Amino acid sequence: MTAQEEEVLDSPSSWVAEHIHRYVQSDGANGHEWRPGVPTLLLTTRGRRSGRLRRTALIYGRDGDRYLIVASLGGAPRHPAWYLNLVADPEVRVQVGPDTFTGRARPATVDEKPARWRTMAEIWPDYDKYQERTSRQIPVVIIERTG
């Protein structure tokens, strides 16, 4: 079975799962813009322990041809599971509106992060509040299209 044929498990959070369902069913027409000016993409990672495909919806920004996402978990003291999954296996599937592609994800380097953080905080200013809530450094993730 190829990765394209595998079952994908959506977020266990009911409101995120509903968002994903609307996004997928409408080919991104319903859900790409979560709130006015706040675009979202669907990210599918491979579970680092289970090996199963897991999908979530995330706010995104752009850096040229690259996509940016933030592993904030609302400022929780731990990283979100999707982030730990992509650190273990950086090959991801992404849907942006109707466009679906494979990509490679990686945390921004120390030098790359400040400018990318500003880009994301302009889209979702609460990221700055989330960083204030936690002692961990919230990662910005860069996704580059591979296929």
N, C-alpha and C positions, 0 to 999 in steps of 0.2 A: 504494500500500500504506500502510495506517495504522500508527501506532506499535504498536497492539495486535496487528497481524498480522506485524510484523517478527520475524526470528529474534533471539533474545536469547542472547548469549554469556555463559556462566557463568565464574566465577573460574577462572583457570588453576591455582590451588592445589587439588590433588586432594581434600584433606579438606574444604575449603570447598565445592567443587563437589558432593561427596557430601551435605553438609549441605543445600545448596540443593535437590538432587534430592529428598531425603526431605521437605523442607518443602513443595515444590510438589506432589509426588505425594500427600501426606496432607492438603493444603489447610491446612497449618500445624499440624496436630495432632502431627506428629512433627518437632520442630525449633524450634518457637516458643520453648520453654524449652530452651536449650542445655545448661545445667547448672542445678541447683536455685537458683532466685532470679535467674537470668541470662537475661532475655528477648532474643530476636533477631528482627530483621526482615530482609526482603529488599529491597535497594535496587537500582534499575535506573537507570543514567545513560546519557547518550549520549556515546560516545567523542569527545574533543575533536579528535582527528586523523582517526580512522577514520570517524566519524559512525555507528558501529554501536552497538546497545544492549548494555550490559554490566551483569551482575548479580552482586552479592555479598551475603553475610550479615554482619550487624553487630549487636553488642550495642546495645540502645537503652534510653532512659529517657523519662520524660514530663515535660512542663512545661505543665500544663493540657491543652489540646487538641493541643498541639504535641509532636512527637517529637524526641528528642535523640540524636545519634550523635557519636562521637569519631574524628577522623582521626589515629589514633595510629601505625599501622603498627609497633606494638611498640616505639616510640621510635626508629625509623630516622631518619637525617638528612634524609630527603625525605618529602614528603607522599604518601599513597597515590594511585594513579591515579584512583580513584573520586572523591576530593576535588577533584582538578584538573579532572575532567570536570564536576562540578556547579558549580564556579566559572565555567567556560566556558559552561555551559548549566544554569541552576538548575531547569529543569523535570525532575522525577523521577517514577518509578513506585515505589510502596512496597507491600509485602505484610506485614501484621501479623496473624499467625494466618491465619484465613480471609478477612480483610478486605483487599481490594486497592483502591488509589486512586492518583490523581495528586497531586503536591504540588510545592511550591516550596521549595527548600533554600537556606540561606544561612549563612555563618559567624556565630556569635554576636559581637556587638560587644564591645569591651573592657569596657564596663560590664555587659553581660549574662553574660559568660563565667564569672566566679567562682562564682556560685550554680549555674549549669548544670554546671560542672566538678564541684562537690561532689556534685550529684545523681548524676552518672555514676560518680564514684569510690566512692560508696557501693554501687553495683551491681557495679563491677569495680575493686577497689582497686589493681590493677596499673597503672592509668592514671597514678597518681602516680609509680610507678617508671619508666614509659615517659618521662614528662616529664623526670625526672632524667637519663635517658640521652642526651638530645638538646639541642642548643642552639636548635632551632627551637621556636616556640610551637605546641603541638599544638592545632589548632582543635576547638571544639565546634560542631557543625552543628545548626541548627534547621530542622525540616521542618514546613511548614504545609500542611494538606490544601487542595487546590484543586478537586478533583472526586471 
